[in-house]
Amino acid sequence: MNMSLMNIKNITVLGSGVMGHGIAQVSAMAGYNVALRDIDQKFLDKAMGKIIWSLNKLVEKNKITKQESEKIIGRIKTYVDLRESLNDSDLVIEAVPEDMNLKKKIYAELDKLAPSNTVFASNTSTLPITELSEVTTRSSTFIGIHFFNPPQLMPLVEVIPGAQTSNSLIDTTMRYVKSIGKEPVLCNKDVAGFIVNRIFIPLVHEAIWSLERDHVKMTEIDAAVKFKLGFPMGILELADYAGIDVIHKATQEMYSRDKGVINPHPILAKLFKEGNYGQKSGRGFYEYENSAYERISLTAEEAERYNPLRLLGVAVNNACWLITNRVSNMEDIDRATKFGLGLKVGLFPTAEKFGFVKIVDELKRAVKIYGNFYEPDATLLKLVQ
Ligand SMILES: NC(=O)c1ccc[n+]([C@@H]2O[C@H](COP(=O)([O-])OP(=O)(O)OC[C@H]3O[C@@H](n4cnc5c(N)ncnc54)[C@H](O)[C@@H]3O)[C@@H](O)[C@H]2O)c1
C-alpha cells in the first residue's frame, strides 16, 4: 500500500477518559467518523456527556451552530465490543491508562482483530513507541500521536515515529493532525519524555530543589516563572493543574529510561503517596477550595524576589540535548513550548533575553555545588562560543 496516499476517514479511539473523549471530539469536529471504545458503557455515557457539554459551550459562544453540533455528535458511535469498534477503521488512537502491560495486551489483541490496513497510534506520554509497536506485526504502521490535556483546547500534538515507522505514515499523521486544526511537532526519536515533557517534568523537580536550596517561597518561584519566563502560570501551579499523579508517573517512567534527564526530588513522590494530586484532589503544592479550576494569585513584586536562571538553565539544557541528539530543532522546540506549555515566546528567545552566557555560567556553578546533572550540553556550549 502506498501510505502517502492513505486517506483517513474512520478513526477508532480506545479509552474514553480524560484524553480519549477529547480526541474523539476534535476528530469528529474535523469530519472524521469516530468509534469510541471503552470497557464499560457507563464510561462511554460519561464521555458522551462531556462531549455534548463541550459542544454546547461552543454553540453558546457562536463558534458552531446547533445543527453542526448535532452532526458532530452523530459522527461519534460508542462501543464496548472491540471487534465492532474496529470495523472499517483506518486509524486506531489508543488512549487507555499509562500502563505498559495493559497497552501491550491491547495492541496484541488489536493486531489480531483490526483490518490489515488499519494503522495504530498511541497517545502515551512516556512509554517507548518502538517497544509498544513490537508486540504487533505492523511496527512500520505504528506511531505516537501525543495530544495535550485538554485536547479540545491545547493546540500542540507531538508526532513520534518509532524505530520502524514508515516515512509515509509520518506524513499521513502530520496531515491528520493539521486537518483537526492542531499544530503537529515532529519528535524525530522515541526518547524519554518526547519534547515537551522532557523539558516540563524536570523543571517541576528543579523548582522543588530550588525551594529547598534557595530558601524562597513557592509563590516567589511561581511568580518569577510566570512573569519573567512567560509561562501562563507558575511551574508548581502548573504541576498541580496537570496532576501530581500524572507527573509522578511520568517521572518514574522517564527516570527509568534515562537517568540523565531528570533529578527527581522526593517531595513529589511524597505528595503522590499522600494522595495529594493537585487541583483534582484539593491539595498538591497548593491548597484549593473547590475542585474546579482555580488560579493561584501571583504578583510581579514577588517575581522580583527570585531569579529563575537555574530553572531556565535546566530547561534550556534539556532542549539543547534534544538538538544534540537530533530529536528536534530550535524552531520546533520553540513551537512546542509555545503551543504545549503556553510560553509567551518560545524557550530559546526567552533564554536569549537572559543571555546564554549567564545560563552556562549558572549551570557550571551548579555542577560544582550539586553535581553532574547540571553539566551544560554540547549544543548549549556552542551557542556561547
Ligand atoms: N491526562 C493527561 O494529562 C494526559 C496527557 C497526554 C497523554 N496522556 C496519555 O493518554 C493516555 C490516557 O490517559 P487518560 O488521562 O485519558 O486516562 P483515563 O484514566 O482518564 O482514561 C483511560 C480510559 O481507558 C479505559 N480503558 C481501560 N482499558 C481499556 C481497554 N482495554 N479498552 C478501551 N478502554 C480502556 C478506561 O476505562 C478509561 O476510561 C495515557 O497513555 C496517558 O499517559 C494523558
The ligand as an SDF file (V2000), in Angstrom:
LIG
                    3D

 44 48  0  0  0  0  0  0  0  0999 V2000
   -4.2230   13.0230   31.3430 N   0  0  0  0  0  0  0  0  0  0  0  0
   -3.2490   13.6910   30.7470 C   0  0  0  0  0  0  0  0  0  0  0  0
   -2.8950   14.8140   31.1150 O   0  0  0  0  0  0  0  0  0  0  0  0
   -2.5740   13.0860   29.5410 C   0  0  0  0  0  0  0  0  0  0  0  0
   -1.9610   13.9320   28.6090 C   0  0  0  0  0  0  0  0  0  0  0  0
   -1.3780   13.3720   27.4560 C   0  0  0  0  0  0  0  0  0  0  0  0
   -1.3760   12.0000   27.2890 C   0  0  0  0  0  0  0  0  0  0  0  0
   -1.9520   11.1960   28.2450 N   0  0  0  0  0  0  0  0  0  0  0  0
   -1.9300    9.7430   27.9880 C   0  0  0  0  0  0  0  0  0  0  0  0
   -3.1940    9.3560   27.4810 O   0  0  0  0  0  0  0  0  0  0  0  0
   -3.4920    8.0240   27.9080 C   0  0  0  0  0  0  0  0  0  0  0  0
   -4.8290    8.0230   28.6110 C   0  0  0  0  0  0  0  0  0  0  0  0
   -4.7740    8.8780   29.7290 O   0  0  0  0  0  0  0  0  0  0  0  0
   -6.0830    9.4740   30.4080 P   0  0  0  0  0  0  0  0  0  0  0  0
   -5.6100   10.5470   31.3310 O   0  0  0  0  0  0  0  0  0  0  0  0
   -7.0940    9.8020   29.3600 O   0  0  0  0  0  0  0  0  0  0  0  0
   -6.5680    8.2100   31.2570 O   0  0  0  0  0  0  0  0  0  0  0  0
   -8.0180    7.9380   31.8770 P   0  0  0  0  0  0  0  0  0  0  0  0
   -7.7980    7.0250   33.0210 O   0  0  0  0  0  0  0  0  0  0  0  0
   -8.7630    9.2150   32.0940 O   0  0  0  0  0  0  0  0  0  0  0  0
   -8.7930    7.1450   30.7070 O   0  0  0  0  0  0  0  0  0  0  0  0
   -8.4500    5.8690   30.2970 C   0  0  0  0  0  0  0  0  0  0  0  0
   -9.7110    5.1670   29.8210 C   0  0  0  0  0  0  0  0  0  0  0  0
   -9.3350    3.9300   29.2090 O   0  0  0  0  0  0  0  0  0  0  0  0
  -10.3140    2.9790   29.5600 C   0  0  0  0  0  0  0  0  0  0  0  0
   -9.7820    1.6290   29.3160 N   0  0  0  0  0  0  0  0  0  0  0  0
   -9.0970    0.7980   30.1340 C   0  0  0  0  0  0  0  0  0  0  0  0
   -8.8170   -0.3670   29.4980 N   0  0  0  0  0  0  0  0  0  0  0  0
   -9.3470   -0.2510   28.2480 C   0  0  0  0  0  0  0  0  0  0  0  0
   -9.4010   -1.1100   27.1210 C   0  0  0  0  0  0  0  0  0  0  0  0
   -8.8740   -2.3380   27.1650 N   0  0  0  0  0  0  0  0  0  0  0  0
  -10.0180   -0.6620   26.0030 N   0  0  0  0  0  0  0  0  0  0  0  0
  -10.5540    0.5700   25.9520 C   0  0  0  0  0  0  0  0  0  0  0  0
  -10.5540    1.4190   27.0010 N   0  0  0  0  0  0  0  0  0  0  0  0
   -9.9520    1.0110   28.1340 C   0  0  0  0  0  0  0  0  0  0  0  0
  -10.6540    3.2880   30.9930 C   0  0  0  0  0  0  0  0  0  0  0  0
  -11.9020    2.6980   31.3620 O   0  0  0  0  0  0  0  0  0  0  0  0
  -10.6910    4.8120   30.9450 C   0  0  0  0  0  0  0  0  0  0  0  0
  -11.9830    5.3000   30.6090 O   0  0  0  0  0  0  0  0  0  0  0  0
   -2.3140    7.5670   28.7670 C   0  0  0  0  0  0  0  0  0  0  0  0
   -1.4170    6.8560   27.9780 O   0  0  0  0  0  0  0  0  0  0  0  0
   -1.7080    8.8890   29.2300 C   0  0  0  0  0  0  0  0  0  0  0  0
   -0.3370    8.7860   29.5050 O   0  0  0  0  0  0  0  0  0  0  0  0
   -2.5690   11.7010   29.3440 C   0  0  0  0  0  0  0  0  0  0  0  0
  1  2  1  0
  2  3  2  0
  2  4  1  0
  4  5  1  0
  4 44  2  0
  5  6  2  0
  6  7  1  0
  7  8  2  0
  8  9  1  0
  8 44  1  0
  9 10  1  0
  9 42  1  0
 10 11  1  0
 11 12  1  0
 11 40  1  0
 12 13  1  0
 13 14  1  0
 14 15  2  0
 14 16  1  0
 14 17  1  0
 17 18  1  0
 18 19  2  0
 18 20  1  0
 18 21  1  0
 21 22  1  0
 22 23  1  0
 23 24  1  0
 23 38  1  0
 24 25  1  0
 25 26  1  0
 25 36  1  0
 26 27  1  0
 26 35  1  0
 27 28  2  0
 28 29  1  0
 29 30  1  0
 29 35  2  0
 30 31  1  0
 30 32  2  0
 32 33  1  0
 33 34  2  0
 34 35  1  0
 36 37  1  0
 36 38  1  0
 38 39  1  0
 40 41  1  0
 40 42  1  0
 42 43  1  0
M  CHG  2   8   1  16  -1
M  END
$$$$
